Amino acid sequence: MTIRRTPLIHTIAALVILGAAGARAEPYRYPEGRHEGGELKYVGGLPVLTVEGTPEQMGRQQAALTAEAAHRILEYPRELLGRVGWEDRWTKLLERGRLLAAQIPPQHLVELNAFAEAAGLDRDVLVGTNAMVDTYRGGFGCSSLIVEPERSVTGAPLFGRNLDFFNLGILHKYSLVVVYRPEGKRAFASVSFPGMLGCFSGMNDAGLAVAVHEVFLSRDRSGLFNARGAPYTFCFRRILEECATVEEAEALMRSMPRTTLLNLAVCDRARGAVLELTPKNVVLRPSEEGICVCTNHFRTKPLATLTLSPRHWQLSKARRLAQLGVADVAAKLHEVNMGRLTVQTMVFEPGPLKLHLAFGSVPASALPLRELELAGLLCAPR
């Protein structure tokens, strides 16, 4: 099964049109509450949803505490397709979602089913929304900067990341931190949206952090869609649930079938790297001089095609600084923001398990970072 590539001029035009719709809306506010073992509360001004237990329990907890917001997020894919002139692809998106559902890890599928039932959501739409990023590649963005211990003011790694995506005046209002404490798995925090059960950006209790970046061209001639792959946000969630190091993340990623072309920036308590991913290959790109930069192009010899990226070049200037702190990483991320498309900005500290996070208006990088101590949330008694 193949997918048509989006012409670059079409994508750029869509970025401008969709970005223009984003900045006027006020940040969304979630109501605080508790359900079974789950809780939604504000910590330092950030909405934090904590869920724990079995997959069924976590699905019900999320539904009880975020159902209204999830209903709104599930309208987003259809609105996005309509805004770029792809209204006729909605049915195909749902078909591909059903196809990929068979490759969602079983425990995550159980959680998804419980979420859909308890929240009164259409299961096909929930699956399609979670798999949309695998099946229709209509945008580009996202930037990461990893600073290894020898270049860090703190003496421990720093991992900064902008999430850039079509906003539609929706996503920046519905960001939240979800802390998962799954039974028999590692606890982790995901910077996410209600109803999105996989992971775009997150860190676990071992200090392993990940962030995804879309890629559109590969030397190995992999297509943009492999119907036999596992939806990638669930693959990255598995990494956080099962791994503690960059090496373990690489090994697990090699074992999973992959749907599309991606860069996965990864960082543990010792080092950072980028996993360049295609349906055919996984290639690890290490840091250079204690700095690791990631945008939206492959850069290793087996996979690289075009490598020109102004954001990559700008972030690479971080190597001119002897050491960087959290504020320096945040400043570098702001230098490469994509305006109204920059929905979330964050800096992970894998050593002390801290997250510095900004969202609520766009560009998020222009906002002050709020510090969230994850250690207590991830390692709390169950």
JOPEZI-V306310 format. One record per helix or strand. SS is the DSSP state (H for helix, E for strand). FROM is the first residue (numbers start at 0). TO is the last residue. If there is no record, write none. Layout:
BEGIN
ss:from:to
SS:FROM:TO
SS:FROM:TO
END
This chain:
BEGIN
ss:from:to
H:7:19
E:32:34
E:37:42
E:45:52
H:54:82
H:86:100
H:105:118
H:122:134
E:142:146
H:148:150
E:151:151
E:157:163
H:170:173
E:174:181
E:187:192
E:200:203
E:208:213
E:229:229
H:231:241
H:245:254
E:257:257
E:261:266
E:271:276
E:281:285
E:287:287
E:290:293
H:309:319
E:323:323
H:325:334
H:338:340
E:341:348
E:353:357
H:363:365
E:369:372
H:373:377
END
